């Protein structure tokens, strides 16, 4: 009984469509709608009553394209002949978009329940048409609207069975159908205007040429391109421990036994390593998700993160080696100068008095986490060469992320700023009886930085527990805002009204923007009362490009 009910709507749809075709054959509706008589009458109506002519044209186009399955090219040419290139293009675009929307609704109502289960069995169609992240929707619409392998009439009904939201479907369908509509409409205008025929035909030819080139590109790139690399095995036993420790995995109901879903959501991972800490099978979740990001880039996909960050960090715009030239060099990184410019200047001058130079550069970790493996290697090669040419034999890092990343990729010793302060006899104990500290992701497992700071800290130091990340890791906050907010709120609730101490400037910036008041331990040790300047972060680090080591 359920099976019969399931196929009832598709049967009704097929019956209605077949009836329309039979009635069209019997009464000649298509010939009537698109015949020369209609053209002459509409042209006359345009001169006497333009709004009525526009309404009739749109109704005829919607009926012809959707109900009678007539080619849209016919109505695009008619629009150019009747209304001219500009108004004709706008009216035809509006009518065909309306028709696409009605066909979408018909497909969703009549076909979705019956055809969706069958389509979902094909893993390729499932990936592209039922991607829960929504990343593929616009891409699929772009390819199918621009590549002439996919008839518009069939597309409009077929999209109804997918999960694409109607408004997104309608908007991007209009955008990607517009170039073809404009080409045929402008060409039609040339047929009706002998005086400007050459100009209109040339414009139509250029539009069609551009459309063909775009179609070929997307056809080769996405329709008949090379097969994907196989997804790597993770070794996951599906015990669920990672889901209990990770906001991202827990909210999505995912573990590392589902590589396909993880691959589609690689941008959503905070790369904090919380999953690795609890995995009984020893799966390195951070490394696995990072490899999935690299894999996508190798296949020509978009890198993770924002374009603005990539443009700034790939060849760090605010790089400066003017204060280098010593064997030991301070490496403040990007974040600390951004949020603590006054303390950065104080630290640079203090180190200079003890023979330690300073380099302002990006360590490369932001580029690495975007999955840009090739650019990462280029950046590291440039960094190694610059440090070598400056005679650098030791790098003193201010940021735990820079420390963890560069320690793996440089062939010179990398130490923490607290090690150096202790060696030089600089800094003072933090004036507090007890501290509540938020440990950043790269120091959560070993606590190397906390050990280096121990001489400056009181005996009672409490690390916040049950907190995954500050919410900034892996560039995932924009993809998983609810999870990022939950992490920040976990920090707030874990403080119980006590001051929050941090030793990662990126965490400090994140917490400050969330309404907390973090205090960076480096500033406390150096006697600075500076609070994170989140409003001028870009300008602050830009100023250090020309900083000469003296008071401004």
N, C-alpha and C positions, 0 to 999 in steps of 0.2 A: 504493500500500500504506500509506504513511504517512497519507494522507488518511483512509482507512478506519479506521485505528487511532485517529486523532484523534477521530473521531465515535463510537467504540465506547462509551465511558463515558456520553456523553449519551443514546445509544440505550438503554443498560441502565437509566439513570435514568428515562427516559420510560416504558420498559416496566414498571418496578416501580411507578411512580406510577399509571399507567393500570390495572395489575392491582389495586392497592389500591382504586381507585375502583370498579372492576367488582365486586370481592368485597364491598365495602361495600354496593353496590346489591343484590347477590344475597342477602347474609346480614343486612343491616340493622344493621351494627355501630354506625353513628352514632346510630341511634334507641335502641339498647341502652345505649350509653355515656351518652347525655344524656337518656334518658327518665325519666319520673316514678318508675318503679320503682327506678332507681339512686339517685335522690334520697332516697327513703324509707329504703332500706337503708343508705346512707351516714350519714344522720342518726341512725339507730339505732346504727350502729357507733361514731359519735363519742361517744355516751354510755357505751359499754362498752369501747372500745379506741381512744382518740384517735390514738396513733401509727400504728396500722394504717389507720385512716380517712384520715389525712393522706397516707400512702404510696400508698394506692389512688387517692386524688384526683389526686395528682401524676402517677401513671402514666397515668390516664385522660386527663388534660389534655394531657400530652405526646403521647400516641398520637393523640388527636383533633385537636390543632392541627397536628402535623407530618405524620402519615401520612395522615389523612383530610381535611386542609385545612378542618376545621370552624372557624367564627369564634371567636376567643378571647373575645369578649364573653360568649358562652354560659357558658363555664367560669368567668369572673370573677363573673357573677351567681350561679352555683351555689356558688362559694366563700363568698360573703356569706350565702347562705341556710343553708348547712351549718355553717360555722365561725364566722360572725359577722364584723363589719367589720375587726377588727384581725388576728386569725389568718388569716382568709380572704384579706385583702390580701397578707399575707406568703407564704402558701402559693401563691396564684395567681401572684404575682410570681416566686417561685422556680421554679414549674413552667413558666411561659411563657419565662422566661430559659433554663432547661435545654432546652426545645424549640427556642428560637432558636439555641442553640449546636449542637444536633444537626443542624438544618437547614443551618447554616453549614458544618459539616464535610461534609455531603452535597454542597452546592454546590461546595465547594473540591475534593472528590475527583472528582465526576462531571462538572462543568461547566467548571471553570476553564481547562483546557488548550484546550478547543475554542472557548469563547465569548470568552475574553479578547482574542485578536487582533482579533476583529471589533469589540468594544467600544472597543478602543484607537484605532481609526480615527476615532472621533468625538472631536473635540478638546475638547468640553465635558465629555463623560464621562471622558475621559482626565485632564482637569484636576482634576475633583472626586473621582474614584474611584481614581486611580492617582497621586496627588500624592506624590512621593518624600520631601517634607519632613515628611509626617505632620500638617501643620497643618489639613488639611481633613477628616480622619477624623471627629473629634468633631462638627464642624459639620454634616457630611452626616448622621450618625446622629441628631443633634438635630432637624434639619429633617424628615427622613423619619419619625421616630418620632412627632413632634408634629403634623405636617401630615397630615390624613386622606386626602390624594390617593394615598398609597402603602400598599397592602394589606400588612399584616405578614407574611402567609404567603409572598408573593412576595419581600418584602425579605430574609427570613431565608435563602432559597436564593441570592438575587442577590449578597448580600454575600460569599459564599464565593468569588466569582471576582475580588474586589478584592485589594488589597495590605494591607488593614487587619489588623493583628495580632489574633489571636483573643481574647486577654485584654482588649485595649482595646475590641474589639467587644462582648464579653459584658458588661463592666462598664457601659459607657455605654448599651447597649441596655436593661439593667435599670433604670438611672437614668431614662431618658427614657420608657420604657413605664410606669413606676410611677404617674404621675398618672392616666392613663387606667384602669389596673388598679384603682387605689384608688376612682375614681369609680363604676365599675360594681359593684365588690364592696360598697361601702357602700350603694349602692342596692339590691343583692340582699339585704343584711342587713335593710333596711327592710321587704322583702316578708315576711320570716319573723318580724318582731318588731313586732306591731301597737302595742305600748305606746310604742315609740320611733320609729315609722315616720316621723313628721313631721320629727324631728331628722335621721334618716338620709337621707331624701329631700332635705332642704335642703342637707346637707353634700355629697351626691352632685351636686346641681345646681350648687353653687358650684365644685366641682372640674371639672365638665364645662364650665362657663362659662369658667373660667381656661384650660382646655385649648383651647377654641375660640379664645379671644383670642390665646393663644400661637401656635396653628396659623395663624391669619390673619396675624399679624405676620410669622412666618417664611416663610409662603407668599409674601406680597408682597415681603418683603425679599430672599429668596434664590431663590424659584422663578419668580416672574413680575415681578421687579424690573426696573429700567431696564438697558439694555445697557451693557456696560463701554466705557470709553474705549479707542480703539485704542492698542496699545503703540507708543511712539515708536521710530523707527529710530535706530540708533546710528552707522552708518557703518563698522561693523567689517568687516575683510577676512578674519577668521578665520585670522590668521597664527600665533596661539598664543603670542605674546610675553607677553601678560598672564598666561596660565596659568603660565608659567615664573617669574614674579616675585611671584605672589600665592598664599599658602597656601590661601585660600578657593577661588579659581577653579581652582587646580591640583588640589586634592583632589576637587572636584566635576566636573572635566573640562568646565568651562564657559568660554566667551568671550562677547563682546558681540554675537555673531551669533545668539544664542538668547534673544531678549527674554522669551519666555514663561517659560522656566526661571528666568531672572534675576529676573523679577517675583515668582515664588513664593518665591525665596530672598533677597529684598532685605534682610531682617533679618540675614542672615548675612554681609554685607559690613562690613569694618572701616573703610570710608570713608577709607583712608589715602592714596590717590592713587598707590600704587606702580604700578598698571596704566597710569595716564596717563603716567608717566615713561618707559615703554618702548614705548608704542604708536606705531608708524610712521604710522598714519592720523590721529593726533591726537585719538583718542576720549577724552573726559574721563569716565573710568569712575566717579569719585566723584560727579560731578554727575548722571550718568545713573542710578546706583543711588538717589541721593537723590530724584530726580524720580519714580522708581518707588515709593518709600515715600510720597511726597506723593500720588501718583495713587491708591494704595490707600486712604489716609485720605479723599480726596475721594469715593470710592465707598462710604464708610461702614465701611471695614475698620478693624481695630485698628492703632493706631500702634506703631511699633517701640519697643524698650526696655521698661523696667519701669515699673509703675504708681507705685511709690514715688518714682522719680526724677522722673516727670512731676508728681506732686503737690507735690514740693518745689520744682522749678525753674520751673514755669509761672508761679506768682506767688511768687517766691523767698521762702521762709519766714523766712530770716535776713537779709533786706535791712535796711540801716541807712545813713542819710544824715546822721546827727548830726554827723559830722566833716567834712562837705562845706562849701561856702560860699567856697571859694577858686578862683582862676582855673585853677590846675593841681591835678588830683585824682589820687591813687593809686587804682588799681582792682585789688585783689588777686585778684578772682575767687572761685571756690568752692574749688578744690582746694588752693591754697597755704595758706590759713588752716586747712584741714582737717588737713593733714599736718605743717605747720610753724607752730604757733600762737605759739611763743615768738619765732621770727624775724620773724613777721608783726608782733607788737607792737613789736619793736625797730625795724623798718622804718617803721611808722606814726609812732612818736615822732620818729625821725630826720628824716622828711620834714616833719613838723609844724614842727620847728625852722627849716626853710627855706621856710616858707610854702606847703607842699603839703598839702592836705587828703586825706581818704580816704573812699571809698564802698565799702560792702560790698553787692554785688549779683551776680546771675548775668548773664552776657553774652547768653544766649539760644541759644547753640550747641547745648546738649543737647536743647532743645525742637525746634530746626530739624532736627536729625538724626533725630528721631522721625517726621518727615514731617508735622508739625503746622504747616503754612504759615500758617494763619489766626492761631493762637495765637502763632506766631513774630512776626508783624507787630504784634500787640497788645502783646507784651512789648517789642519794640523801640520802639514809639511811647511807651510808658510810660517807658522808660529815657531816651529823648531829651528828653521833657518834664521829667523830674526833674533831669537834668543842666542843662538850660536854666534852670530855675527856681532852681538853685543857683549860677548864674553860671559854670559850668564852661566853660573855653575850651581845655583840653588834658587828655587822659586818659592816665595813665601805667600801663601794663599790666605785670603780673607773669607772666602766663601767655601762652605763644605762641599757644594756641588762642583766647583772648580777643582778642589782638592781631590775628590773621588775620581773625577774624570781624567784630570791631567796626570795623576799618579800612575794610571794605566797606560798612558800614551806618550809620556816624555821619558827621555833617557837621562835626565838629571834629577837630583833629589827634589821632592816636593814636600814642604812642611807647612804646618799651620801657623798663623800669625801669633798664636798664643805660645807656641814653642819658641818663636823668635823673641817675643817680648820677655819671656823667662830667661832666655839665653843672654839677652842684653841687659837684664836687670831693670826693665821698664814696666810701667803699669802698677796699679795698686789694687788691693783686695776690694771686692764689691762690698759696699757698706750695707750689709743686710745679714740678719741672723739666719734666715732660711730663704730658699728660692724655689719657685715652681717653674720648671724649664720645659719648653716644647722642643723636642728633638727632631730635626729635619730628616727627611727620608734617607739621604746617604749616610747618616750617622746613627740611625736607629738600631742597627744590628750590632755594631762593634762599640759605639760610644767613644771612638778615638778622640773626637774633639772635646768631649766632656772631660776626658782624662787629661788632655793638654791644658784645659782651663782650671783644673782642680786646685792649683796653688792660689788662684785668685778668688775662689768661691768659698762660701761658708761650708761647714761640715754637713749641714742638712740641705740637700738638694733633691727635690722631688721631680721626677719626670712624669709628665702627663701620660696617663695610660688610656687605652681604648680609643685613641685618636689615630686615624689612618694617615692623614696628610693635611697640609694646610689648605688644599683645594686648588693649588696652582700647578701641580706637577703634570708633566707630559703635555702641557697645553690643552688639557681636557676640560677645563672649566666651562668653556663656551659650548661644548657638546653635552656635558652632564652638569648643568647648573644646579639642579636639585641635589645631586650627590655632593658637589663642592660646598654648597651651603650647609648641608648636613654635617660635613666635616668641621666647618668653622663653628657651627653651633655646639658640636661636641667639645671643642676647645673651650668655648665660653662657659658651658655647664660644668666642665671639669675643673675650672679655676676656683669656684666657690668664693668669688669676690677677691681673690689674691691677685697681685700683679703678675703679668705674663712676661717672662724673660725668654728671649730667643737668641740664637747665634747664626741665623740665616737671614740675610736681608730680604730675599724674595718672600720668605714666610712673613717677615715683618710688614712688608708692603701689602701682602694679601690680608693680613689680620687688621691692619690700620684701615684699609678700604672697607672692611666688614664691621667697623665700629668698635674694635678692640683697641687697646692702647699698649702695644708691645714695647718692651725696652730691650735694646740690643746689648748683649753682655760686653762686646768690644768697647762700646761707648762708655759703659759703666766702669770698665777697667781703666780707660784712659781719662776718666773724669769728665766726660762730655754728657751733657743733659739733652742732647739733640734727639728729637722725635722724628719718625719717618716722614719725609716730605713727598707725599704721593701726588701732589698737584703738579709738581715741576720735575718729575722723574726724568723725562727725556731731555729736557733742557739742562738739568744738573749734570748728567753724564756727558752731554755734548760739550759743556764748558771745559771738561778735563782734557779735551783734545789739544787745547792750547795752553794748558796749565804749566807754569814754569817752576813750580815748587815754592813760590813765595806767596805772601798774603796778597789777595787781589786788591 
